[in-house]
Amino acid sequence: MKKIYFGIIALLEEKEHSSREITEKLNFSENHILQVLRLLLEKEALAFTATKKYKLKHL
């Protein structure tokens, strides 16, 4: 899970991404990626934009 977390953070530091874009770029199962995205949303580390993309809250 840590590798998925760091992969997601690295992608989102570059720009906003949809969950589909994230799963296509990271070499992990879609279910695990979506689980980490949900956890990050719950922890308020991520925001969901009006264009249905994820972004880091601190950016």
mmCIF file of the C-alpha atoms, coordinates in Angstrom:
data_MODEL
# 
_entry.id   MODEL 
# 
loop_
_atom_site.group_PDB 
_atom_site.id 
_atom_site.type_symbol 
_atom_site.label_atom_id 
_atom_site.label_alt_id 
_atom_site.label_comp_id 
_atom_site.label_asym_id 
_atom_site.label_entity_id 
_atom_site.label_seq_id 
_atom_site.pdbx_PDB_ins_code 
_atom_site.Cartn_x 
_atom_site.Cartn_y 
_atom_site.Cartn_z 
_atom_site.occupancy 
_atom_site.B_iso_or_equiv 
_atom_site.pdbx_formal_charge 
_atom_site.auth_seq_id 
_atom_site.auth_comp_id 
_atom_site.auth_asym_id 
_atom_site.auth_atom_id 
_atom_site.pdbx_PDB_model_num 
ATOM 1  C CA . MET A 1 1  ? 0.000   0.000  0.000   1.00 0.00 ? 1  MET A CA 1 
ATOM 2  C CA . LYS A 1 2  ? 2.876   2.398  0.695   1.00 0.00 ? 2  LYS A CA 1 
ATOM 3  C CA . LYS A 1 3  ? 4.161   2.052  -2.862  1.00 0.00 ? 3  LYS A CA 1 
ATOM 4  C CA . ILE A 1 4  ? 0.692   2.820  -4.215  1.00 0.00 ? 4  ILE A CA 1 
ATOM 5  C CA . TYR A 1 5  ? 0.409   5.826  -1.893  1.00 0.00 ? 5  TYR A CA 1 
ATOM 6  C CA . PHE A 1 6  ? 3.749   7.247  -3.018  1.00 0.00 ? 6  PHE A CA 1 
ATOM 7  C CA . GLY A 1 7  ? 2.931   6.543  -6.674  1.00 0.00 ? 7  GLY A CA 1 
ATOM 8  C CA . ILE A 1 8  ? -0.357  8.422  -6.418  1.00 0.00 ? 8  ILE A CA 1 
ATOM 9  C CA . ILE A 1 9  ? 1.277   11.357 -4.630  1.00 0.00 ? 9  ILE A CA 1 
ATOM 10 C CA . ALA A 1 10 ? 4.030   11.558 -7.257  1.00 0.00 ? 10 ALA A CA 1 
ATOM 11 C CA . LEU A 1 11 ? 1.493   11.622 -10.105 1.00 0.00 ? 11 LEU A CA 1 
ATOM 12 C CA . LEU A 1 12 ? -0.680  14.233 -8.423  1.00 0.00 ? 12 LEU A CA 1 
ATOM 13 C CA . GLU A 1 13 ? 2.293   16.483 -7.688  1.00 0.00 ? 13 GLU A CA 1 
ATOM 14 C CA . GLU A 1 14 ? 2.649   16.841 -11.469 1.00 0.00 ? 14 GLU A CA 1 
ATOM 15 C CA . LYS A 1 15 ? -1.024  17.589 -12.246 1.00 0.00 ? 15 LYS A CA 1 
ATOM 16 C CA . GLU A 1 16 ? -4.607  16.522 -11.618 1.00 0.00 ? 16 GLU A CA 1 
ATOM 17 C CA . HIS A 1 17 ? -5.534  12.997 -12.741 1.00 0.00 ? 17 HIS A CA 1 
ATOM 18 C CA . SER A 1 18 ? -8.693  10.923 -12.992 1.00 0.00 ? 18 SER A CA 1 
ATOM 19 C CA . SER A 1 19 ? -8.797  7.535  -11.302 1.00 0.00 ? 19 SER A CA 1 
ATOM 20 C CA . ARG A 1 20 ? -8.602  5.918  -14.746 1.00 0.00 ? 20 ARG A CA 1 
ATOM 21 C CA . GLU A 1 21 ? -5.446  7.875  -15.589 1.00 0.00 ? 21 GLU A CA 1 
ATOM 22 C CA . ILE A 1 22 ? -3.904  6.887  -12.266 1.00 0.00 ? 22 ILE A CA 1 
ATOM 23 C CA . THR A 1 23 ? -4.692  3.187  -12.726 1.00 0.00 ? 23 THR A CA 1 
ATOM 24 C CA . GLU A 1 24 ? -3.267  3.275  -16.257 1.00 0.00 ? 24 GLU A CA 1 
ATOM 25 C CA . LYS A 1 25 ? -0.008  4.880  -15.108 1.00 0.00 ? 25 LYS A CA 1 
ATOM 26 C CA . LEU A 1 26 ? 0.607   2.794  -11.977 1.00 0.00 ? 26 LEU A CA 1 
ATOM 27 C CA . ASN A 1 27 ? 1.415   -0.895 -12.149 1.00 0.00 ? 27 ASN A CA 1 
ATOM 28 C CA . PHE A 1 28 ? -0.894  -2.005 -9.325  1.00 0.00 ? 28 PHE A CA 1 
ATOM 29 C CA . SER A 1 29 ? -4.357  -3.542 -9.219  1.00 0.00 ? 29 SER A CA 1 
ATOM 30 C CA . GLU A 1 30 ? -7.206  -1.118 -9.836  1.00 0.00 ? 30 GLU A CA 1 
ATOM 31 C CA . ASN A 1 31 ? -8.943  -2.218 -6.619  1.00 0.00 ? 31 ASN A CA 1 
ATOM 32 C CA . HIS A 1 32 ? -5.894  -1.416 -4.489  1.00 0.00 ? 32 HIS A CA 1 
ATOM 33 C CA . ILE A 1 33 ? -5.408  1.971  -6.167  1.00 0.00 ? 33 ILE A CA 1 
ATOM 34 C CA . LEU A 1 34 ? -9.068  2.887  -5.648  1.00 0.00 ? 34 LEU A CA 1 
ATOM 35 C CA . GLN A 1 35 ? -8.844  1.815  -2.008  1.00 0.00 ? 35 GLN A CA 1 
ATOM 36 C CA . VAL A 1 36 ? -5.854  4.117  -1.427  1.00 0.00 ? 36 VAL A CA 1 
ATOM 37 C CA . LEU A 1 37 ? -7.616  6.980  -3.249  1.00 0.00 ? 37 LEU A CA 1 
ATOM 38 C CA . ARG A 1 38 ? -10.636 6.569  -0.954  1.00 0.00 ? 38 ARG A CA 1 
ATOM 39 C CA . LEU A 1 39 ? -8.396  6.570  2.123   1.00 0.00 ? 39 LEU A CA 1 
ATOM 40 C CA . LEU A 1 40 ? -6.625  9.722  0.949   1.00 0.00 ? 40 LEU A CA 1 
ATOM 41 C CA . LEU A 1 41 ? -9.987  11.418 0.370   1.00 0.00 ? 41 LEU A CA 1 
ATOM 42 C CA . GLU A 1 42 ? -11.158 10.404 3.844   1.00 0.00 ? 42 GLU A CA 1 
ATOM 43 C CA . LYS A 1 43 ? -7.950  11.799 5.363   1.00 0.00 ? 43 LYS A CA 1 
ATOM 44 C CA . GLU A 1 44 ? -8.559  14.986 3.345   1.00 0.00 ? 44 GLU A CA 1 
ATOM 45 C CA . ALA A 1 45 ? -5.179  14.727 1.629   1.00 0.00 ? 45 ALA A CA 1 
ATOM 46 C CA . LEU A 1 46 ? -6.907  14.813 -1.766  1.00 0.00 ? 46 LEU A CA 1 
ATOM 47 C CA . ALA A 1 47 ? -9.684  16.837 -3.279  1.00 0.00 ? 47 ALA A CA 1 
ATOM 48 C CA . PHE A 1 48 ? -12.037 15.834 -6.080  1.00 0.00 ? 48 PHE A CA 1 
ATOM 49 C CA . THR A 1 49 ? -12.374 18.576 -8.693  1.00 0.00 ? 49 THR A CA 1 
ATOM 50 C CA . ALA A 1 50 ? -15.433 19.644 -10.695 1.00 0.00 ? 50 ALA A CA 1 
ATOM 51 C CA . THR A 1 51 ? -13.871 17.883 -13.693 1.00 0.00 ? 51 THR A CA 1 
ATOM 52 C CA . LYS A 1 52 ? -13.870 14.605 -11.697 1.00 0.00 ? 52 LYS A CA 1 
ATOM 53 C CA . LYS A 1 53 ? -10.130 14.516 -11.196 1.00 0.00 ? 53 LYS A CA 1 
ATOM 54 C CA . TYR A 1 54 ? -8.080  14.086 -8.063  1.00 0.00 ? 54 TYR A CA 1 
ATOM 55 C CA . LYS A 1 55 ? -5.661  16.727 -6.851  1.00 0.00 ? 55 LYS A CA 1 
ATOM 56 C CA . LEU A 1 56 ? -3.531  17.204 -3.776  1.00 0.00 ? 56 LEU A CA 1 
ATOM 57 C CA . LYS A 1 57 ? -5.157  19.559 -1.306  1.00 0.00 ? 57 LYS A CA 1 
ATOM 58 C CA . HIS A 1 58 ? -1.954  21.399 -0.460  1.00 0.00 ? 58 HIS A CA 1 
ATOM 59 C CA . LEU A 1 59 ? -1.344  22.400 -4.110  1.00 0.00 ? 59 LEU A CA 1 
# 
